[in-house]
């Protein structure tokens, strides 16, 4: 009798162990199926393929790299906008300067006529003095409070006038202002005042002072001064052309930067955003797998008294 009891007890324990093992396996299957179903559901509802780094370590690393590249492109785009505005301000100022010097040239040519009276010459000299003041304002054109011809000077003026003498403002910095517009590419956005307006005896202000004296002196002096005016005008036009070249370069770099940003944005979407059609198909598949796991578990975890007595 005791042998029979022991046999039944051993059988019962074996049956319970088998059921416990089967139940554990069924529970693990349900958990795994539920996790896949839940993750896919989150992807579909959020539209994001990566909810957390552990979802896709390689994809997360790639997404971070793309985001860093996009941030750099945004900085380049802001710098391009700043460079365009700076060069546009410079272009306008040089255009005004060219207009002023062309007017001075016309007046100098008129003063070269021997028939000009002293009163007429004085009137021309007076107008040239006014044009000199206009030129001073032109050379001190600013962008966001910084003189576009002043390099890195800390003051708001590229030129200052003291006792009727115009001189460049001291520049304590490098004298060059650049903007990074692409990886490894910088463009100068300021313009050398010496390049645009000369320096020393060739300074546009020294030229205008000489022209003012020449037109009152006589026709010969006026004709001689015309060479100085043409020199100043030539320097300004050369600088103006250089600004136009740099403006075009900035425009090209901004265009290619926009193309890079669009490509990076598309790459970011490929990594971070879900393929909705594919995800919906996977969601349906994972839902069926989850339901199948539940069904299998239901059969395993519904033992009867006979299961313990077999």
C-alpha positions in Angstrom: 0.0 0.0 0.0 2.8 2.3 0.9 4.5 1.5 -2.5 1.3 2.5 -4.4 1.1 5.7 -2.4 4.7 6.6 -3.2 4.1 5.8 -6.8 1.1 8.1 -7.0 2.9 10.8 -5.2 5.9 10.6 -7.5 3.6 10.7 -10.6 1.8 13.7 -9.2 5.0 15.6 -8.6 6.2 14.7 -12.1 2.9 15.9 -13.6 3.0 19.2 -11.7 6.7 19.8 -12.7 5.8 19.2 -16.4 2.8 21.6 -16.1 4.9 24.2 -14.4 7.6 24.0 -17.1 5.0 24.2 -19.8 3.3 27.1 -18.1 6.6 29.0 -17.8 7.4 28.4 -21.5 3.9 29.6 -22.5 4.2 32.7 -20.3 7.6 33.5 -21.9 6.0 33.1 -25.4 3.2 35.4 -24.5 5.6 38.0 -23.1 7.7 37.9 -26.2 4.8 38.1 -28.6 3.2 40.9 -26.5 6.5 42.9 -26.6 6.8 42.6 -30.4 3.1 43.6 -30.8 3.4 46.5 -28.4 6.6 47.8 -30.0 5.1 47.6 -33.5 1.9 49.3 -32.2 4.1 52.2 -30.8 5.9 52.6 -34.1 2.7 52.8 -36.0 1.1 55.3 -33.6 4.1 57.5 -33.3 5.5 57.1 -36.8 9.0 56.6 -35.3 11.0 53.5 -36.0 13.3 54.1 -33.0 11.5 54.7 -29.7 14.6 54.2 -27.6 18.3 53.4 -28.4 17.9 49.7 -27.5 15.4 49.3 -30.3 18.1 49.7 -32.9 21.6 50.5 -31.7 23.1 50.8 -35.2 20.2 52.9 -36.4 20.5 55.2 -33.3 24.1 55.8 -33.9 23.4 56.6 -37.6 20.5 58.9 -36.6 22.8 60.8 -34.2 25.4 61.3 -36.9 22.7 62.6 -39.3 21.4 65.0 -36.7 24.8 66.4 -36.0 25.3 66.9 -39.7 22.0 68.6 -40.0 22.9 70.9 -37.1 26.1 71.8 -38.9 24.1 72.6 -42.1 21.8 74.9 -40.1 24.8 76.8 -38.8 26.2 77.1 -42.3 22.8 78.3 -43.5 22.7 81.0 -40.8 26.2 82.0 -41.7 25.3 82.2 -45.4 22.4 84.5 -44.6 24.7 86.7 -42.6 27.4 86.7 -45.4 24.8 87.6 -48.0 23.5 90.5 -46.0 27.0 91.8 -45.3 28.1 91.6 -48.9 24.8 93.1 -50.1 25.4 96.1 -47.8 28.9 96.4 -49.2 27.7 96.1 -52.8 25.2 98.9 -52.2 27.8 101.1 -50.6 30.3 100.6 -53.4 27.6 101.3 -55.9 26.9 104.6 -54.1 30.6 105.3 -54.1 30.9 104.7 -57.8 28.0 107.1 -58.4 29.7 109.8 -56.3 33.1 109.4 -58.1 31.4 109.4 -61.5 29.8 112.7 -60.6 33.2 114.0 -59.4 34.7 113.0 -62.7 32.0 114.8 -64.7 32.6 117.9 -62.7 36.4 117.6 -63.2 35.9 117.3 -66.9 33.8 120.4 -66.9 36.4 122.3 -64.9 38.9 121.5 -67.5 37.3 123.9 -69.9 39.2 127.2 -70.3 36.0 129.1 -70.6 34.9 128.4 -67.0 34.7 131.5 -64.8 36.1 131.7 -61.3 32.6 131.8 -59.9 31.7 128.6 -61.8 34.9 126.9 -60.6 34.0 127.8 -57.0 30.6 126.3 -57.4 32.1 123.1 -58.7 34.5 123.0 -55.8 31.6 123.5 -53.4 29.8 120.5 -54.9 32.9 118.4 -54.7 33.2 119.2 -51.0 29.6 118.0 -50.6 30.4 114.8 -52.6 33.4 114.3 -50.3 31.0 114.2 -47.3 28.8 111.7 -49.1 31.8 109.6 -49.8 32.7 109.6 -46.1 29.2 108.4 -45.2 29.6 105.7 -47.9 32.9 104.4 -46.5 31.4 104.2 -43.1 28.4 102.0 -44.2 27.6 99.4 -41.5 25.9 96.1 -41.2 24.4 95.3 -37.7 26.5 98.2 -36.3 29.8 97.0 -37.8 31.5 99.0 -40.6 31.7 96.8 -43.7 35.0 98.4 -44.7 36.4 98.4 -41.1 37.5 94.8 -40.8 37.5 93.8 -37.2 37.7 97.3 -35.8 35.8 97.7 -32.6 34.3 101.1 -33.5 31.3 101.8 -35.6 33.4 103.7 -38.3 36.0 102.6 -40.8 37.1 106.2 -41.3 37.2 109.2 -39.0 37.6 112.9 -39.8 39.6 115.1 -37.5 40.3 118.8 -38.3 39.3 118.1 -41.9 41.6 115.2 -42.4 40.0 111.7 -43.0 42.0 108.7 -41.8 41.3 105.0 -41.4 40.1 104.0 -37.9 42.7 101.9 -36.0 42.0 98.2 -36.5 43.2 96.3 -33.4 42.2 92.9 -34.9 43.2 90.7 -37.8 41.4 93.0 -40.2 39.6 90.2 -41.9 36.0 88.9 -41.2 35.2 85.4 -42.5 32.2 83.1 -42.4 32.3 79.3 -42.5 29.7 78.4 -45.2 30.5 74.7 -45.8 32.8 72.0 -44.4 36.3 73.4 -44.8 35.2 76.5 -46.7 35.3 80.0 -45.4 34.5 83.2 -47.3 35.6 86.7 -46.5 32.6 89.0 -46.0 34.3 92.3 -45.3 36.1 94.4 -47.9 39.5 96.0 -47.5 39.2 99.7 -47.2 42.6 100.2 -48.8 41.5 98.0 -51.7 38.3 99.9 -52.2 39.3 103.5 -51.4 43.1 103.5 -51.6 45.4 104.7 -48.8 47.9 107.5 -48.3 48.2 109.7 -51.3 45.9 107.4 -53.3 43.2 107.6 -50.7 39.9 108.7 -52.2 39.8 111.5 -49.7 43.3 112.7 -50.6 42.2 112.6 -54.3 39.0 114.6 -53.6 41.0 117.2 -51.7 43.4 117.6 -54.6 40.5 117.7 -57.1 38.8 120.5 -55.1 41.9 122.6 -55.2 42.6 121.8 -58.9 39.2 122.9 -60.1 39.6 126.3 -58.6 43.2 126.6 -59.8 42.4 126.4 -63.5 41.7 124.2 -66.5 45.2 122.6 -66.7 45.2 121.5 -63.1 41.7 120.1 -63.5 42.7 118.1 -66.5 45.7 116.7 -64.5 43.5 115.8 -61.6 41.3 113.7 -63.8 44.0 111.0 -63.8 43.6 110.7 -60.0 39.9 110.5 -60.2 40.1 107.7 -62.8 42.5 105.8 -60.5 40.2 106.1 -57.5 37.3 105.0 -59.6 39.2 102.0 -61.0 40.2 100.8 -57.5 36.6 101.1 -56.4 35.3 99.2 -59.4 37.8 96.4 -58.9 36.7 96.0 -55.3 33.1 96.1 -56.4 33.7 93.3 -58.9 35.4 91.3 -56.1 32.4 91.7 -53.9 30.2 90.5 -56.7 32.4 87.4 -57.1 32.2 86.6 -53.4 28.4 87.2 -53.4 28.1 84.6 -56.2 30.2 82.2 -54.3 28.1 82.5 -51.2 25.0 82.0 -53.3 26.4 78.8 -54.8 27.5 77.5 -51.3 24.1 78.2 -49.9 22.4 76.3 -52.8 24.6 73.3 -52.3 24.1 73.5 -48.6 20.3 73.4 -49.1 20.8 70.3 -51.3 22.9 68.6 -48.5 20.2 69.5 -45.9 17.5 67.9 -48.1 19.5 64.8 -48.6 20.3 64.5 -44.8 16.6 65.1 -44.0 15.6 62.3 -46.3 18.3 60.0 -44.8 17.1 60.9 -41.3 13.5 60.0 -42.3 14.7 56.6 -43.6 16.4 55.8 -40.3 13.9 57.3 -37.8 10.5 57.1 -39.5 8.6 53.9 -40.1 7.4 52.5 -43.4 3.7 52.6 -42.6 2.6 49.9 -45.1 5.3 47.6 -43.8 4.6 48.4 -40.2 0.9 47.8 -40.6 1.6 44.4 -42.1 4.0 43.5 -39.3 1.4 44.7 -36.7 -1.1 42.3 -38.2 1.4 39.5 -38.1 2.5 40.2 -34.5 -1.2 40.5 -33.4 -1.9 37.0 -34.8 1.2 35.6 -33.2 0.1 37.1 -29.9 -3.3 35.6 -30.2 -1.8 32.2 -31.1 0.5 32.4 -28.0 -2.6 33.1 -25.8 -4.4 30.2 -27.3 -1.5 27.8 -26.8 -1.1 29.0 -23.2 -4.8 28.5 -22.5 -4.5 24.8 -23.4 -1.4 24.3 -21.3 -2.6 26.0 -18.1 -6.1 24.3 -17.9 -5.1 20.9 -16.2 -7.7 18.6 -14.6 -7.4 16.2 -11.7 -6.7 13.5 -14.2 -3.6 15.3 -15.3 -2.1 14.8 -11.9 -3.2 11.1 -11.7 -1.9 10.0 -15.1 
